Amino acid sequence: QKVQIEDLLLNILPKEISEELKEKGKATARRHEAVTVLFTDMKGFTRTAEQMTPEQLVSELDECFIRFDAIIDRYGIEKIKTIGDSYMCAAGVPRPEPFHAHKTVLAALEIRDLMTEWRAEREQRGERPWVLRIGAHSGAVVAGVVGRRKFAYDIWGDTVNTASRMESS
C-alpha cells in the first residue's frame, strides 16, 4: 500500500518535490531563473464541446492530453496542469535544464503536428475541428506546492502570464 501511495504521489508531483514532502512534510518554494512555459488551448472548444456527449468530450480530451503527456515526457518537460481544454507545462523546473527553450519548442512542434492530424481526422468525419493555439515564453518563475487537500505543484510569475497571453493571441 505504501508503494501505491508513493506511485500516486509521483504521478501528481515531480520526484524531487515528492521526496522533499516525504522527508520534511512540506516543500520549499523556489525561484527558477531559466524556464520555458508552454500553454495550449483549443480555439472554439466550447462550441464543439456543446455538440458532444459528456463521454465523448472527456474521452477525446483524455486521448489528446495523454498524447501531449507522451510528447513532453520524451523531452523531460514537467506537466504543470490542465484546466478544461488548456494544457500547461514547463521545462527547467523543478531542476535546471540548459536547453529548456529548445526542448519546449521541439515539443510544441510535435504537439502542433499531432493536432494538425487530429483536425484532419475530425474534418473527414464531418465533425467540427479542434484548432490548437500554442504560446510559449522563457524567463523566471516561482514554483511550489499549494494546498493541503488536493495539493498541486504550480508555477507563477510574469513568464507564465506572458506564455498564456502568447497562446491566447
Order of alpha helices (4+ residues) and beta strands (2+ residues): alpha-alpha-beta-alpha-alpha-beta-beta-alpha-beta-beta-alpha
